[in-house]
Amino acid sequence: MRVKNIFIAILLLALTGCSNFKPWVKPYQRSYLADELMAFEKDPVSTRYMNHVYEAREAGRGAEGSSGGGCGCN
């Protein structure tokens, strides 16, 4: 009996992760999150360039979506 109760509790807990909650941010509030002040980097163009340089020099990095190595001529 106890094993059955534990199984039901685990099943209910797992099913709560599949529930469909409404988003916390409403569509008309998303413009506030897209503001320049909310950006992680100050200059996105130079940040993209520096990420390219790091990826070209460190082939093991790979967290930015590409891999490579060497001089970065590609």
C-alpha positions as CSV (number, residue, x, y, z in Angstrom):
1,M,0.0,0.0,0.0
2,R,2.8,2.4,0.9
3,V,4.6,1.7,-2.4
4,K,1.4,2.5,-4.3
5,N,1.1,5.8,-2.5
6,I,4.7,6.8,-3.2
7,F,4.2,5.8,-6.9
8,I,1.1,8.0,-7.2
9,A,2.9,10.9,-5.5
10,I,5.8,10.7,-7.9
11,L,3.4,10.4,-10.9
12,L,1.5,13.5,-9.8
13,L,4.7,15.4,-9.2
14,A,5.9,14.5,-12.7
15,L,2.7,15.5,-14.3
16,T,2.8,18.9,-12.8
17,G,5.9,19.6,-14.9
18,C,3.8,19.1,-18.0
19,S,1.2,21.6,-17.2
20,N,0.6,24.6,-19.4
21,F,1.0,27.8,-17.5
22,K,0.3,31.2,-19.0
23,P,3.5,33.2,-19.7
24,W,4.4,35.7,-17.1
25,V,5.3,38.3,-19.6
26,K,2.4,39.5,-21.7
27,P,2.9,40.3,-25.4
28,Y,2.4,44.0,-24.8
29,Q,5.1,44.0,-22.1
30,R,7.8,42.4,-24.3
31,S,8.7,45.8,-25.7
32,Y,10.1,46.7,-22.3
33,L,12.3,43.7,-22.2
34,A,13.6,44.4,-25.7
35,D,15.0,47.8,-24.6
36,E,18.7,48.5,-25.1
37,L,19.1,48.8,-21.3
38,M,18.2,45.2,-20.9
39,A,21.0,43.9,-23.2
40,F,23.8,41.9,-21.7
41,E,26.5,43.5,-23.8
42,K,27.1,47.2,-24.4
43,D,28.1,46.9,-28.1
44,P,26.6,43.8,-29.8
45,V,28.7,44.2,-33.0
46,S,32.0,44.2,-31.2
47,T,30.8,41.3,-28.9
48,R,29.9,39.3,-32.0
49,Y,33.4,40.0,-33.5
50,M,35.2,39.0,-30.3
51,N,33.2,35.8,-30.1
52,H,34.3,35.0,-33.7
53,V,37.9,35.7,-32.7
54,Y,37.7,33.4,-29.7
55,E,36.1,30.6,-31.7
56,A,38.7,30.8,-34.4
57,R,41.6,30.6,-31.9
58,E,40.1,28.1,-29.4
59,A,38.5,25.2,-31.3
60,G,37.4,23.6,-28.0
61,R,35.1,26.5,-27.1
62,G,32.2,25.7,-29.4
63,A,29.5,27.3,-27.1
64,E,28.7,29.9,-29.7
65,G,27.5,27.5,-32.3
66,S,30.5,26.9,-34.4
67,S,33.9,25.2,-34.2
68,G,37.2,25.8,-35.9
69,G,40.7,26.5,-35.2
70,G,43.8,28.1,-36.7
71,C,43.9,31.6,-38.2
72,G,40.2,32.2,-38.6
73,C,40.5,32.8,-42.4
74,N,37.1,31.2,-43.2
